[in-house]
Amino acid sequence: MPARVHAIIVARPGSSARAQLLRTLDALRAQTTPPSAITLVMCGDAAGVRESETVAGLVEGIIEARHGTSFADAVELARPRVAEDASLWLLAHDTAPHPRALERLVGSLERSPSAAIIAPKLVQVDDDREIVSLGVSMTALGRSVELAAGELDQGQHDGRDEALGADIRGLLIRSEVRDDLRPDRALAGADEGLDLGVRARLGGGRVVLTPSARISVSPDGPAALPAGRSRSAFVTRLAQLHRRLSYAPTPALPLHWLALLPLALWRSITHLVGKRPEAVLPEWGAALTAMFRFGAIARSRRSIRSFRTSSWASITPLRVSRGELHRRLDDGHGSEGGALSELHFFSGGGAWAVLAALVVSVAAFTEMLAWPVLGGGALLPLRRTVEALWNDAAWGLRGVGVDLVGPADPFASVIAVLGSLWPAGPSFALVLLWILALPLAVLGGWFAATRVTDRAGLRIFAGVVWACAPTFLTALVDGRPTGVLVHLLLPWLFHTAVVAHRSWGAAGAASIVFAAVAACSPSLVPALLVLWVIALAITLGGARFRGAVRLLWLPFPAAALFAPLALWQQSHGSLIAALADPGMIWAGPQASADAAGRLALAMGFPTVDLGGWLSVLPAPFGFWAGILLAPLAVLALMSAIAPRWRAGITLLVVALLGFATAFLAVGIAVSFAQGTPVAIWPGAGLSLAWIGVTGAALVTLDTMLTMPRIRLLGATVAAVAVVVSAAPALLSFHLAGDERVLTNGPDSTLPAYVAAQAAGEQPIGTLVLTPQNDGGLAAEVVWGASETLGAQTTMMSTATNIHGSDITDLSVDLLSARDFDAAGELGAEGISYVLLATTPRADDRAVALNSAAVAALNQRDGFVHAGTTDRGELWSLQEDASDRGSLTAGQHATARTVTTVQLVLLIAALLLSIPTRASRRAARAQSRIVGRAPDEPLVLPRHPDDAEMDAVAESRELHASDSASAAGSADGPAPEPTNEATDESEQEEKR
């Protein structure tokens, strides 16, 4: 006698759900073996269902439950209506059984006495050839693994008859065990069928698969995983953790409980590396929820214990091994069938261009190879230890001033990273940066060009033009580290940011480079934010919402670095001071806000000497240097009417924003160099403009100049002109003589005696007094062995009033006739030395003030004249100075909070940027070029075999021509070729 089957259908309200429910009921009516009874559980308003004659004619009862009732709870509500000898069939409103599904499920149940659960094959409702589920297993750590989900149904799994578990939709549970095998409500809708299978196995039963019983399901039913990646990730992880705590042996349960939060941290890291940031918060939410569900865990463990008759070893054969899991998760490495555009860095000549730039750099900066420290311009030594570098990058006591506590400039973090690359002598990292700057610029320009063109020659053109940018070479010869770093970083920002909407890997990398660019040049932040908003608008306009979410991440690391400094500047002065140039403020040559300066900026030069041309040629001829950049500008403007005009116009907008930034920067002075206002360096804006102009010129050369000879001529003229414009700057290191800005060192800005006393970065304070040519006195306090680049802070360079302890009165009184304990007051501030620095190009007033200061200090009690040094006159205190002040408890807490938030966001961005095999495969499967027109042909590199075949074809063609000529000379004119021959020739050419 066939087994009686009671079907329970769990449904949701709504018009779509109602239509699916009616379809499911029609499918049940059409069953060859209909169920003996059907109970409908409506999770929501059941009024509309009760009025339906179709529903009333099929179901034996309708139960109305709350809207948020889970599938397990709904099944539990209907269980009392099931007859004692009836098996239980679990359905939902979106599960439509095929006509013979129940017949085959019942048949399997009758043929398998040991079967506790019979599972059907679930297929897509709109495509029954795609398998949704056919058996579920789990790993040794409890991760659920679908055995056939997403595969095309070709009968490849029809021979499988047993599994550890199955999807709960469509399960047929034997009547004898149905009271013991109840869906666990604590699983929250995930892994319920797997949990039933595990408990059935422990109770001596089996989960038998019946592939011939097919049920069509939808992805949004009440028994399916919730919609949304975050919600689905939370439910899945919570179910896994709940099962782990429920299955764990009693002695190991506390260890599993204690490991929940460390595991959440580790899995958060793996989620970020795996480009799944949306799963991080659900991971922590699931861990915290599972930790405190003591009652649910106790009920699950009690249920398992009451039914269990077999050991846990009985489920081991049905688990998925580690190797099998890797094979199942492997989505086919190399299955992309070749990339649309390979990189071809070596075969395309990019490596040779970088090597050539290295040769030019060594020739241009030959003497620098023997320098241990680079000085001059805005350059300063770095800290002598890596630990000190990173201390300067953290919130706390600053390396200048007295008792100055606050946030570090983000640029200090860039310097810490740079100095950490050469731990033995961090200052030498700047020497290496200057020597490698030209090849690194070519490398960055070449990679940035891969987003615009596939042509190898044009990529080399972009690398050369980018390395010869006037603003870059001016920053190199004038010793401006921020300008050099910005120019080296901008191509990588372009390379990653334009594809940030495609993947989390690109978004993570772009966010790091965005933060580094902003740290080196805060004045670029407004322009970069405008471009970010434009990118968001374009992405949202294309309805690419996931891409927009990735783009939203870009400014977060930069915001974390700048927020403490911006808040400090807002509370102590003006927010615009946060846009000040970081590092050492140097009143060096740069374009001003007058007509001549703005003309130089319009031509692309950050200084009025036009990249050194005015020092080489007389003024009337030197001004023609700007004409050399005209071919590149013409090519850039033509991009607005090129076939890829959208990309061209976007790049012209980038150039326009760069020029606007440069023009505004020269009129804003928020920093001071010993009391002299210094305008923001306009070279960073010109670098941004240069990348827009270069990219737009590439668009023209790649898509508008289609004839190879014209393209070659245009690229050659523009590149040669740019290289010629760079010649004075490249030669200036050798030709400038005594006027050369870059110098060998110094290793310390303080006398060697002080530097030796402060070895190991001891916090020894030195008061540096510098007489000014206007009769004033500049006073600053330096801590450690030297004034360093990373210790500089815009908190001091932009200050319009005193920050920290005021030492101005003490400095003036020190040189006056006032009788007081000057040494005692200096020692109380932690200052051990006084340096009367030599004034550069001193006039009579500075010399007179220097002489008076020497006399006054020599007469002071408590001071010992340590001698005359190349830095100036040095005095030390007779008594030991007090230790430097430390942070209070509240300041320590602030420092920890700020540092933790910044590190979390930066590490998250770094983990997102780490490439994986899947991310590399996905990147290769897409065109590297961004903004390509749909009808634009691909430029594929020629293979050597193609060239050989062309040579053979050409020789055959010549041989045939000679033969035809010989025949023509003997027999008369050669006949006209037939259409057939012409067609064969065309086909051969196509091949």
C-alpha positions, 0 to 999 in steps of 0.5 A: 500500500503506498505511503500516505503523504501530507504536503505542507505549503508555506506561502507569502502574500502578494500578487506574484506569490499568489500566482506562484501558489496557484501554479504550485497547486495546479502542479499538485492537482496534476500529480500521478500520485496526489498527496493525501492532504495539503495544508497551507500556511500563509505567512501574512494576510490570508484573506485573499487566499481564503476567497479562492475557490481553487485553493479551497478545493485542494487544501484541507486547511489554511493557517494564517501566521505573522508576516515574518514567520520563518519556514521552520516555524511555519512547518511547525504550525502545520505539524499538528494537522498531519496524520500519525502515519503520513509522511511529510512533504515540505513545499513552498508557494514557488515549488512546482512539482513535475507530474510524476515527482511525488510518485517517484519520491514515494517509490524511493521511500518504499524501496529504501527502508533505511531512508529517512529523507527523500530529496528531489532534483530542484531545477529553475522554474524558467529553465528546467535544464539548470539544476538548482540543487541535488544534494548538499554536503559539508566540509570538515569545518561545517561549510555547506557545499552544493553538489550540483547547483548551477550545472546544466542538467545532462543526467551527469548526476542521475547515478548519485543516490545518496548525500549528506543533506539536501535543499529543504524544498521538496523534501519527503520525510518518513512518517516514523522519524518526522517528529524527530526530524524537525527543521531547526528554527535557529538556522534562520533559513539556511542549511535547514535541509543539511541539518536534517540530513546530518541528524537523520544520518546520526539517527541511523537513517539516510538521505536518498536522492531521487533525480527523476523527481523534478521540482521547479523552484524560484530563487525568491521563495520563503524557503530560499536564502534571503535576497541581497548579498549581505543578508544572505552572507549573514544567514549562511554564516550564522547557520554554519556557526550554529551548526558548529556549536550544535555538533561540537563535542562537549569538551570542545564547545568552550574552545569553539565559543572562544574562537568565534571572534578571532575567526571573524577577524581572520575571515574578514581578512579573507573576505577582503582579499577575496574581494567580498567586502559586503560579507565583512559586517555580516561576518561579525554580526553572525559571530556576535549573534551565535555567541549569545544564543545559548538557549537555541544551541542547547535545544539543538544539542538536546534534539541531536542527542535524543535521536542519535544512535550512530557515531559522528564517524558515520557522516565522514564518508559523505563529507567533502574533502579539501581537494574536492572542495577546491575542484568544485570551487574552481571556476575554470582557470584559463577558461576565458579563452584569451584576453581581449587585450594582453599587456605585452610590456616586454614584447611591446617595448615598454621594458626597453623604454623604461631601461632607456629612461634609466640610462638617461637618469643616470647620465643626468644625475651621475654625481648623485650615485655617490651621495648618501643623503639628498639635500637642497630645495624642499628636501630634508633628511629622514629619521634614522630609524624606521620606528621613528619614521612611523612615530612621526606619522602617528597622532601625538607629539610633533617633531617640531615646536614645544608641547605641540600635540595633534595629528600628523600630516598624511604626507608623513605616512608617505615618507614613512613608507618611502623610508622603510624601503631602505631601513639601513639608511632611510634618507638614502631612499630619497636618493634612490627616488631621484635616480629612479624617478625618470624610469618610474615616470615612464613606467607609470605613463606606459601603464596609464596608456594601457587604459587608452590604447592597445598600440605598443608605439603609442604606449611608449609615446605616453611614457616618454611624454609623461616623463618629460613633463615640465612640471615633473622635471622642474620638481626634480631639479628644484628638489620638491619631493611632493611634486615628484611623488605626485607626478609618479603617483598620478598615472597609477591613480588613473590606471586603477581609478578608471576601472574601479567600477569593475572590481573591488581589487581596482577600487582598493588599489585606487583608494590607496593611490588616491590617499597617497596623491592627496597626502602629497598634494592636498591642493589636488583634493577638490579637483579629484573629488569633482572627478570622483563625482563625475565618475559616480554620475556616469556609473549611476547613469548606466545603472551600474549600481554595484560599480557605484558602490565600489566607486564610493569606497575611493575617498574613504582611506584619504578621508581617514588620513585627513579627517583629524588634521582637517578637524584640528585646522578647523578648530584652530584656524581655517579649514583651507589651511588643510590644503597647504603643501606638506613637508618643508616649506621652501620659498623657491622659484615658482610662477606667481599670480601676475600675468607672466606667471599665469602665462607660464602656467598656461603653457604648462610650466610651473616656473617663469623660467619656462623649464630653464629655457630663459636661462639658456636663451635670451628672453625674446627667444626663450619665451618660444619654448611654450611653442614646443608643447603646441603639437601635443595640445593640438592633438589633445583638442582634436580628441573632442571630435575623435571617434572615441569622443566621450573619453576625449572630452572626459580627459579634457575635463581632467586637463581643465580641472588641473589648469584651474587648480594650478591657476588658483593655487598661485593665488593662495598662500596659507604657509609660511617660511620663517614668516614669509608667505609662500603660495601653494605649489602649482606643479601638482595641478599642472601634473593633473592637467598633463595627464589629461592632455596626454591621455586626450592626445592618445585618444586622437592618435589611436582613433582619429589618425587612422592612417599609420604614416600620419599617426606615426608622424603626429606622435613623432612630432609631438614626442620630439617637441616635448623631449626638446622642451625638457632638454634644459632641465635634464642638463641643468644638474651638470650645467648649473654649477654653483647655482645648482639646487640639489646638494650632497646632504647634509646628513643633519640640519644640526651640528654634528655634536648635537646629532651625535648626542641624539643618536638613536633618535633621543628626544633632545631639544635644540632651540634654533634662532635665525636672524632675519634680514628684516631685523626679526628673529626666527625661532623654532625647536627641533627634536632629535638629531636633525630637522626631518622631512617626516616631522614637518607639520602644517600645524606649524607651517600654516600657523597664524598664532602660537600652537603649543608652548610659546617660546617667542618671549623666551627667545627674545629675552635670551638675547636681551639684557634682561636678567633671568634664569634663561638656562633653567627655563629652557631646561624646563622645556626639555631644550638642551642646546641653542643654535644661532644659525647662519642666515643665508645671504645675510645683510647688515641688519642680520649680521648685526643681530647675529653679533649681538646674539653671540655676545648676549649668549656668551654672557648668560649663566648656565650656557657653555659655548660648544663652538662654531660649526658650519651650521652656526654658533652652538651653546649647550646647557650646563645642567641636564634638561628635563625630559620632554613632556609626554601625552596625557591619558586622554591624549593617549586614548585619542591617539589610539582611536585615530591610529586604529581607525586609520589602520583599519581602513588602510589595511582594508584597502590594502587587502582589497587591492591584493590580486587573486587568481580570480581577480586577475582572470576577470581583469584579463577577460575584459578590455583594458581600454576604458571608453572604447566605442562599441563599433571600434575595432580591436588592435591585436598584436601581430604574432611572429607566425603571421609575419612568416606567413605574410612573407611566404604569401608575398614570395608566392605572389612575386613568383606568380607575377614573374611567371605571368610576365614571362608567359605574357612576353611569350604569348602576348598580353596576360588575360584578365583574372577571373572572378573565381581567382579574385575570390580565392585571393581575397579569401587567402588574404582574409585568412 
